[in-house]
Amino acid sequence: MRRSPNDPSGQPDWDRLNGEAALSRLGRGDLLLGYQASTLEDLYTGTALLVIEKSRRIGLTWGLAAYAVMKAAAQPSAGGMNAWYMGYDQEMAREFIDTCGMWARAFGMAAEAADEEILEGDGEKVQAFRIRFASGFKIVALPSVPRALRGKQGLVIIDEAAFHKDLVEVIKAALALLMWGGQVVVVSTHDGASNPFNLLLDDVRCGRRKGMVKKITFDDAIAQGLYERIALAASIKGRQILPKDLWIKDIRDTYGDDAEEELDCVPKEGAGSFINPQDLQACEHPDAGKPELYAGGLWYLGRDVARRRDLAVLHGYELVGDVLWLRDRQLFQNTKFKVQDDAAAALIAQRRMTAYWIDQSGMGEKVVEDEQAKYGLTRCVGVLFTGPSRLDLAIALKDRVEQCKIRIPPLPAIRADFRAIKKKGTAGGGVSLVNATDEVHADEFWAAGLACRAASMGGVVTPEALTAGFTGAPPGFHGGDLSDPYDQPLDFSGFI
């Protein structure tokens, strides 16, 4: 099938023709705008996984097509490879291949006319569009089905990823290519905070997955020449656009309430998200998670139990006024229970421990028995994770977040855990909780929920709890009634 210069309907592909006309008016060093060029530079550094959150309609795909052409046209000795593009619909696939053909002509690279090919994937045939180069490599635009990537090698570009039907499986299939030395680019505007694309961003930011994150907002694109490029394209079509300030205002007015998500890369609360991301952000504070700022208040410990694959988590919160401040955060993976128990004991020895709540499910049974033998049944409580008890813990945390009565550090890892839990309606009209992704197990969510539920019960303040670990109370401490240490400076030298 040939689409140069016509599409299957027989109509001229004016966007491509105008794009080529615009290129002819630009100097070779001006073909790409700053953010397009910097994206290619990031890829040429060799990063295996690049995840890009971007504004709507800034022409980034146009720049990525140039990179795909340069990789596919290069010889193997120069890093050449096949390129695989995946949009969420067929028209995106066609447009990408046409754009690649335009770049090939602009660069003077030998390439065949675009055509179709049929690929085999898991025993099923997949229709794709392609352009082949003299190097022997090709660029293929695939439909958005995970099986289309199976067994492939090279560069993978997943465009508008947040809008793919099965993004989690698509990403799994794409990342399998990395073991053969390929590259994966996942690029999209946002579609909600709980969307798998946004969770992937958090995974990379917090180190759960190795890669690089890049953000390109509408304002970034404007500052790097987007308006001028659009004005040039409009002039080629024989029309003018509004003056710059009015044009920017018109674009923002067009998106209205969606402008933050569509243009500024700020994801909205995703459908079914149990904790509102905006509420969660309001609870973030840079002083949270710093053990040295513990000021002698009542302290609540939540413990999520794990031994091998998942994380074991200790979250210790100090009650300051009516706000829980995360003071102590310890994570363990594939760590013996004795090491975890000793870590909890070391914290308890230095804090006025009021309540210690533990996940008692499965392997947590023995952990609870051992800890209750040390700290008593009153202060140490085991919780079996049934549906109702999980919802109870989650609501205790949610209430704290909504009332802004909890403080957590602004860490992507914690943010990802807290966002990973979604609510789901049941057939009987009730609510159940599910993980939004298998990649995040929400261990810190449950440790925080245990601590928040413990605090909501008040706990039992024993003489031991009021004196444990201290050689003297710091200024401002009056029994269990602690004035907010952020209202006045405190001297921390009086305790360990």
Secondary structure, 3 states (H helix, E strand, C coil): CCCCCECCCCCECHHHHHHHHHHHCCCHHHCCCHHHHHHHHHHHCCCCEEEEEECCCCCHHHHHHHHHHHHHHCCHHHCCCCEEEECCCHHHHHHHHHHHHHHHHHHCCCECCCEEEEEEECCEEEEEEEEEECCCCEEEEECCCHHHHCCCCCEEEEECHHHCCCHHHHHHHHHHHHHHCCEEEEEECCCCCCCHHHHHHHHHHCCCCCCEEEEECHHHHHHCCHHHHHHHHHHHCCCCCCCHHHHHHHHHHHHHHHHHHHHHCCCCCCCCECCCHHHHHHCECCCCCCHHHCCCCEEEEEEECCCCCCEEEEEEEEEECCEEEEEEEEEEECCCHHHHHHHHHHHHCCCEEEEEEEECCCCHHHHHHHHHHHHHHHHEEEECCCHHHHHHHHHHHHHHHHCCCEEECCCHHHHHHHHCEEEEECCCCCEEEEECCCCCCCHHHHHHHHHHHHHHCCCCCCHHHHHCCCCCCCCCEECCEECCCCCCCCCHHHCC
